[in-house]
Amino acid sequence: MLNTIMHREGAMFDARGFCPFESLEERDAYQLDHMRQTIRHVRANSPFYRQFAHWPEDLPLSLEDLARLPFTWPEDLARNDPPLMAAPRSRVARMVTLESSGTTGTPKRMAFSDEDLENTIDYFHRGMSQFARPGDRVGIAFPAARSGSIGQGLCEATRRLGAMPLTAPDGSSADALLGWLRAEQPDVLFGIPIPFFAAARLSLSDGGLVPHPRAILISADHAARAVITGLETMWRTEVFNHWGMTETGYGGALECVCHDGLHVREADLYLEIIDPLSGAVLPAGARGEITITTLRRETLPLIRYRTGDLGCLIDEPCTCGNVTRRLFGPDDRLNTALRLPGGGMLARGALDEALFATGGVTDYAAVLTGDKRGRAELQVNVAAVQVAKSDDMAESILAQLQKLPALTQATEKDLLTIRLQQADTLLLPHKSKRVPVRHDNGAGPKAVLFDLDGTLAHTLPAVHAALNEARAAVGRPPVSEALVATCLGGGARRLIMRISERLAESPDKEEQQAQLDRYLSCYQRHEDHLARLYPDVMPVLEVLADRSCRCVVVTNKRQNDAEKLIKRLGLVPLTEAVFGRQKTLSPKPRPDLLLMACRHLQLDIRDCLFVGDGPEDLSAAERLTMPALLVDRGKIRREISPSIHDTSGNEERRAIKSLQDLKAYLKD
């Protein structure tokens, strides 16, 4: 064991004090045991997790086995149908409503029991012990009025440490925050980085007392290196970064005194880093999307919850002696970058570094507005201390922005105009997360997501031929194509079962399996010869291409099979990507494939239109409140309900007879 007794400012303390494990082996055994308990708990008590028909029967034998389980998405939490709750409502001590960071997202609801909240307070107590001491005055700039809130939890953890909690006023005013800091003079601060940064810049400009807290813990928002360095320089303090969200139970990962990554809260969370597009688990050190599995959550446990935050994990002991995994980042969120005219991407992190490095800037808001001619304007509303507001500051900001390659490329091609505006306050209002926003002046969908079989490709003849070959192999008579058309949807096994039910047949399991095996072995041969495009497909795809509307394919067909069919039918030049059935993604009617397509496109759900032909397509779109159309191919009489909730909340019939009718839904 490394020597973990550190000396700081004449005091000695155990830097490993907030690590609950003595060794890697103890950590892994603990996490596997609690992972198995959590999975058993949700499968028995959560209607949401009970719905998965293909969930593995056995419990994980290793931590890596978790990758066999399906993901939980933020949209599942927002929809809550079926409910994720795994405990009676009588066990709920705190309900939290989370606003989406998007423009149209449905709020999410999280529930915590007294035990859940106690685990968080214990984590806070352990974590703050590395930079707060008994007798300290601890300033808490998180909401603390309600029982069970993050501020209340920090107050209780502070008392357990033998320190005095001090709650800050409303954090929307830098002036009020600075006045409170000057009056209370806390030794340690907890809060959101940008309000502290604004207060620091104000404190150096107004001639008053400059606070010098010994340590600052920042959380709840991304902090650019320019912000952290600025705080440490202006207030001569030490900044500790923390990552967490309400879904993690507030606490998630905390930086130690070595400042070499954030130690994960592994008594309560198991983290994976996955490829945001494929869902595959990435090796240690690779950057990807952070997913969490809760280990001791009673009321609303989460399995493989996709946070949307980006980072990487290192599984090596820290110099401080803590054996928990270390999280580097999180340095950004998925789909927060702005796509500029010409194809360049402007990341929030790049904007943060450029703007907060400019003297006097305290906050900003960026809005990209596109027009019908393919040009755009980037409006940057900049907040700054009074002494910095001048033409020189505007020139400095523009000079910093012009250092960003994506902006330079777009402006040099005369595709982008940058307009600066000076705010009247030091802090700006932001909806939920502080992210850039894009507006497109009433434009139609930026992308159309198409189902494949029955929507683009006429594969019914191939299905009919393969099914009759499978039936002949077990001595069953052939069936009509019309009957097959009424039984499509849900895969080959369900098709075989539906046909048997319609004909009042009673095949045993062995015969059903024999039919399925033969069907799967011969289907590709029939598809190669019989599948074709519907005649309305190519004209519509060409119109979409002319309008710069992006097209992707989203299908329950296996990924490799879908790619082969797309290529054979000549759709590759007109479709950007294909998302098919994969081990890590649940098929429609679950929304996983649609969400992956949106992530690939880096578009909001409401910027996409989904076109399918069956109930599983409609259900997947409705779960996301994604606009959708159902094409009625006439011969394929599937049981579909063409009523979809539009953006106004009114039900509107959205069944079309041909893809040519899609043009009516595209705005000029």
Secondary structure, DSSP 8 states (H G I E B T S, - for coil): ----EEEETTEEEETTTT---SSHHHHHHHHHHHHHHHHHHHHHH-HHHHT-TT--SS--SSGGGGGGS--B-HHHHHH-SS----S-GGG--EEEEE--SSSS---EEEEE-HHHHHHHHHHHHHHHTTT--TT-EEEE-S--SSTTSHHHHHHHHHHHTT-EEEE---TT-HHHHHHHHHHH--SEEEE-HHHHHHHHHHHTTSSS-----SEEEE-SS---HHHHHHHHHHTT-EEEEEE--GGGTS--EEE-TT-SSEEE-TTTEEEEEE-TTT--B--TT--EEEEEEESS-SSS--SSEEEEEEEEEE-S--TTS--S-EEEEEEEETT-SEE-TTS-EE-HHHHHHHHHTSTTEEEEEEEEEE-TTS-EEEEEEEEE-GGG-SHHHHHHHHHHHTTSHHHHHHHHTT-EEEEEEE-SSSS---SSS---EEE-TT---SEEEE-SBTTTEE-HHHHHHHHHHHHHHTT-----HHHHHHT-SS-HHHHHHHHHHHTT----HHHHHHHHHHHHHHHHHHHHHH-EE-TTHHHHHHHHHHTT-EEEEEEEEEHHHHHHHHHHTT-GGG-SEEEEEBTTB--TTSSHHHHHHHHHHT--GGGEEEEESSHHHHHHHHHHT--EEEE--SSS------EEE-TTS-EEE-EESSGGGGGGGS--
